[in-house]
Amino acid sequence: MGIMKDNKTVTIVVEGTPHEWPKNGEITYTQLVALEFPDFEQHPETTYSIKYTKGQGNKPEGVLVAGGSVKVKEGMIFNVSSTGQS
């Protein structure tokens, strides 16, 4: 009944850099930080602030906190910044 669309991706923008992500997926705080700061796993004392715009439905913008996730959408924009030590 139609073509499977499981392999489709959307483009999200993290700090000005486009990244492909599964279309029907979510992205977590940890995944977003890792896209912007690949070595962040080695610095557990650092915390990050993540803000997003152009998101889904009735919550097109917001803040993502540690342990959280958000459903991705084509053209979604994420700002990830280090807030220093926790």
Secondary structure, 3 states (H helix, E strand, C coil): CCCCCCCCEEEEEECCEEEEEECCCEEEHHHHHHHHCCCHHHCCCEEEEEEEECCCCCCCCEEECCCCEEECCCCCEEEEEEEEEC
